[in-house]
Amino acid sequence: MLTYAVFGGQTCENVLTSACDTCDILASGMQLTFLLNSNKFSGFTASEWEAKVFINTIKSFNYAVGNDYHTALDGPLEGQTYNQALIDEVHALQEQYPDAI
């Protein structure tokens, strides 16, 4: 994971007691990069996975936290439904830790 690929609000989660301490980053967003073999099979499979799994998961998470950002199931996701299991998990965590999300 690239530490500096974090975007949005960013603070230290822990208290730094010396100049040598590391900051555990608490951020409102993060970007992930997946590296795949580039060939005919993986290109098609990666595109399908990205649309049906990765983007759907991101949109489902955004929908669950209620931030109204990037939640529409349009384009290649048209006709799909949100990942309800993920939404239920996020809501359960929000109830358990109301200040976390």
Secondary structure, 3 states (H helix, E strand, C coil): CCHHHEEEEEEECCCCCCCCCCCCEEEEEECCCCCCCCCHHHHHHHHHHHHHHHHHHHHHHHHHHCCCCCCCCCHHHCCCCCCHHHHHHHHHHHHHCCCCC
